[in-house]
Amino acid sequence: MSIPYRPGERVDSAALQAALAGLDVDAGAAAGARAAADYHWYSPILAERLRGRRPDLVVRPRSVDEVLRVAAACVRQRTPLTVRGGGTGNYGQCVPLHGGVTLDISALNQVLRIEPGWASVQAGVLIHDLDRAARAMRQQLCMVPSTARVATLGGFIAGGHSGIGSMRHGVLADPGNVRRLRVVTLEDPPRVLDLEGADIQKVHHAYGSNGIVIEVDVALTPAVDWQHSIALFDGYDALLRFGLAAGAATLENRREIDIFQLSAVERRITPYYAALRDRLEGADAMFAQVSPQTLPRYEALAQAMGGRVVARGTEDELIAAGMPSVTECAYNHTTLEALKSDRGVTYLQVAYPAPLDPALVARQMQRFGDEVLMHHEFSRSGGALVAFALPLVLYFDGEQLDTLKRSFELDGCRIFDPHTWVLEDGGMKQVDEAQLAFKRQTDPLGLMNPGKMRAWDERVLGRPGGQL
Ligand SMILES: Cc1cc2nc3c(=O)[nH]c(=O)nc-3n(C[C@H](O)[C@H](O)[C@H](O)COP(=O)(O)OP(=O)(O)OC[C@H]3O[C@@H](n4cnc5c(N)ncnc54)[C@H](O)[C@@H]3O)c2cc1C
């Protein structure tokens, strides 16, 4: 068996470029800098530690055959390969830590088939484009990240977790949401493998460290003309209690209220939404997408629980009225709204024990004072109603973040740390043995996105994980 690649090995760029002759290759500094940019700058810690990390070459394959050529060349030349989709990840996922090739998947963007209940696409398709194609056939995606206009489906599956729609359809990992992945391996010679059922989890959220996803079969659901709604409450506690009541009414066996998105944002954050500032009245806000048929019931519940609806309409109607889509008021777009005018903030990701206890959140707000501003996303996971927070943090230093994380954990919450590039340290906090075993098989030299999987560094290379 060949010896695995060790970070720091010299890459023979001339030989690599010769092997890639005829492909769309850019070895320029500008292309390298673009290929290394994603949204890790939301974290001051990652911004500092990942500065200057970039690829030696950017290759943009135009066909599966070209992907296979790039894979074969990287194996032969022992060159790291990092896949890049839309580059919207938050943890430096597509920042190559040790140079090599960035494989830009964006030209593999074809919608191959749309059937009732599912679509087959190339992995570089923009999520928004696929959703539009599905809607032309009266279907839609079950969930999208709030970055759907710029993110790829392959990147969502390799780097994402859940999104708008998770309130109704669960998280990406829930069975049936992703039906098949076709991946190219970094073996000699590279192989093309299809993964279905539970095997999909070997590659889902593995940061492109154990296979190049080239095709995806993804679930579709009948299209709904979602009504975007903004409801205001006086008090975050009241807002969360409304979220729990509305969420309970949307669970599949009831669907009295059919909700696609339910995002709670507290009053110290809402003033950051520049385009909505006048409408939000400095109050606590619920950003939601609700089916037209059940919107009256949703609004009646909001009113009965002390809320007032200040905006409603389809996405196009809101945009025509000078407002953003509520899709872009949620998930990490909330952090983005704050960062546009205040570079002193960063964020955490916190999963709460189910069911969410608003009294716990109230205690935390009291304890953290002005240091932590609350934002919760309601979602379903494994069929249950869950909530996780993306609170804004007034940033001082890494020690402060560690203290906050510990404090949340003592409350029984789970931290999905957005200030690390290491896969296991983000959310899992443990080795995913299936992902590691798959990497041993598909990437025996350890060339894919090296430095991201702690288990590989520690068990195979015998070096500490999380090292640059
Ligand atoms: C404002 C904002 C809001 C966000 N909201 C959400 C949200 O709602 N839900 C959510 O889950 N995430 C969210 N994210 C994170 C990110 O946008 C999503 O996960 C997104 O879907 C990533 O897609 P991408 O094409 O940009 O992937 P990239 O950033 O290009 O890549 C992500 C990871 O996947 C790997 N990868 C990409 N393509 C492939 C491939 N074809 N084969 C193998 N590996 C691949 C990369 O190497 C990298 O490790 C948000 C980020 C921002 C900045």
Ligand as a Chemical Component Dictionary entry (heavy atoms), coordinates in Angstrom:
data_LIG
# 
_chem_comp.id                   LIG 
_chem_comp.type                 NON-POLYMER 
_chem_comp.pdbx_formal_charge   0 
_chem_comp.three_letter_code    LIG 
# 
loop_
_chem_comp_atom.comp_id 
_chem_comp_atom.atom_id 
_chem_comp_atom.alt_atom_id 
_chem_comp_atom.type_symbol 
_chem_comp_atom.charge 
_chem_comp_atom.model_Cartn_x 
_chem_comp_atom.model_Cartn_y 
_chem_comp_atom.model_Cartn_z 
_chem_comp_atom.pdbx_ordinal 
LIG C1  C1  C 0 -25.384 33.804 4.978  1  
LIG C2  C2  C 0 -25.245 32.312 5.106  2  
LIG C3  C3  C 0 -26.355 31.530 5.361  3  
LIG C4  C4  C 0 -26.257 30.129 5.460  4  
LIG N1  N1  N 0 -27.377 29.397 5.709  5  
LIG C5  C5  C 0 -27.282 28.046 5.791  6  
LIG C6  C6  C 0 -28.437 27.243 6.015  7  
LIG O1  O1  O 0 -29.551 27.737 6.046  8  
LIG N2  N2  N 0 -28.260 25.901 6.136  9  
LIG C7  C7  C 0 -27.030 25.305 6.012  10 
LIG O2  O2  O 0 -26.928 24.081 6.113  11 
LIG N3  N3  N 0 -25.946 26.037 5.744  12 
LIG C8  C8  C 0 -26.037 27.381 5.631  13 
LIG N4  N4  N 0 -24.908 28.115 5.342  14 
LIG C9  C9  C 0 -23.667 27.419 4.997  15 
LIG C10 C10 C 0 -23.570 27.164 3.457  16 
LIG O3  O3  O 0 -24.115 28.257 2.750  17 
LIG C11 C11 C 0 -24.338 25.940 2.996  18 
LIG O4  O4  O 0 -23.963 24.806 3.690  19 
LIG C12 C12 C 0 -24.182 25.733 1.482  20 
LIG O5  O5  O 0 -25.170 24.880 1.047  21 
LIG C13 C13 C 0 -22.832 25.270 1.027  22 
LIG O6  O6  O 0 -22.874 25.120 -0.376 23 
LIG P1  P1  P 0 -21.685 25.643 -1.292 24 
LIG O7  O7  O 0 -21.947 25.220 -2.699 25 
LIG O8  O8  O 0 -21.453 27.091 -1.091 26 
LIG O9  O9  O 0 -20.485 24.794 -0.691 27 
LIG P2  P2  P 0 -18.947 25.169 -0.492 28 
LIG O10 O10 O 0 -18.826 26.247 0.531  29 
LIG O11 O11 O 0 -18.331 25.433 -1.805 30 
LIG O12 O12 O 0 -18.402 23.801 0.082  31 
LIG C14 C14 C 0 -18.799 23.324 1.330  32 
LIG C15 C15 C 0 -18.024 22.038 1.637  33 
LIG O13 O13 O 0 -18.472 21.014 0.765  34 
LIG C16 C16 C 0 -17.396 20.536 -0.052 35 
LIG N5  N5  N 0 -17.946 20.318 -1.393 36 
LIG C17 C17 C 0 -18.563 21.241 -2.182 37 
LIG N6  N6  N 0 -18.993 20.657 -3.304 38 
LIG C18 C18 C 0 -18.647 19.352 -3.224 39 
LIG C19 C19 C 0 -18.796 18.235 -4.089 40 
LIG N7  N7  N 0 -19.431 18.341 -5.251 41 
LIG N8  N8  N 0 -18.281 17.047 -3.699 42 
LIG C20 C20 C 0 -17.644 16.922 -2.501 43 
LIG N9  N9  N 0 -17.474 17.944 -1.654 44 
LIG C21 C21 C 0 -17.968 19.135 -2.008 45 
LIG C22 C22 C 0 -16.323 21.589 0.005  46 
LIG O14 O14 O 0 -15.034 21.036 -0.170 47 
LIG C23 C23 C 0 -16.516 22.135 1.400  48 
LIG O15 O15 O 0 -15.859 21.306 2.316  49 
LIG C24 C24 C 0 -25.002 29.510 5.283  50 
LIG C25 C25 C 0 -23.875 30.295 5.018  51 
LIG C26 C26 C 0 -23.984 31.679 4.930  52 
LIG C27 C27 C 0 -22.753 32.483 4.598  53 
# 
loop_
_chem_comp_bond.comp_id 
_chem_comp_bond.atom_id_1 
_chem_comp_bond.atom_id_2 
_chem_comp_bond.value_order 
_chem_comp_bond.pdbx_ordinal 
LIG C1  C2  SING 1  
LIG C2  C3  SING 2  
LIG C2  C26 DOUB 3  
LIG C3  C4  DOUB 4  
LIG C4  N1  SING 5  
LIG C4  C24 SING 6  
LIG N1  C5  DOUB 7  
LIG C5  C6  SING 8  
LIG C5  C8  SING 9  
LIG C6  O1  DOUB 10 
LIG C6  N2  SING 11 
LIG N2  C7  SING 12 
LIG C7  O2  DOUB 13 
LIG C7  N3  SING 14 
LIG N3  C8  DOUB 15 
LIG C8  N4  SING 16 
LIG N4  C9  SING 17 
LIG N4  C24 SING 18 
LIG C9  C10 SING 19 
LIG C10 O3  SING 20 
LIG C10 C11 SING 21 
LIG C11 O4  SING 22 
LIG C11 C12 SING 23 
LIG C12 O5  SING 24 
LIG C12 C13 SING 25 
LIG C13 O6  SING 26 
LIG O6  P1  SING 27 
LIG P1  O7  DOUB 28 
LIG P1  O8  SING 29 
LIG P1  O9  SING 30 
LIG O9  P2  SING 31 
LIG P2  O10 DOUB 32 
LIG P2  O11 SING 33 
LIG P2  O12 SING 34 
LIG O12 C14 SING 35 
LIG C14 C15 SING 36 
LIG C15 O13 SING 37 
LIG C15 C23 SING 38 
LIG O13 C16 SING 39 
LIG C16 N5  SING 40 
LIG C16 C22 SING 41 
LIG N5  C17 SING 42 
LIG N5  C21 SING 43 
LIG C17 N6  DOUB 44 
LIG N6  C18 SING 45 
LIG C18 C19 SING 46 
LIG C18 C21 DOUB 47 
LIG C19 N7  SING 48 
LIG C19 N8  DOUB 49 
LIG N8  C20 SING 50 
LIG C20 N9  DOUB 51 
LIG N9  C21 SING 52 
LIG C22 O14 SING 53 
LIG C22 C23 SING 54 
LIG C23 O15 SING 55 
LIG C24 C25 DOUB 56 
LIG C25 C26 SING 57 
LIG C26 C27 SING 58 
# 
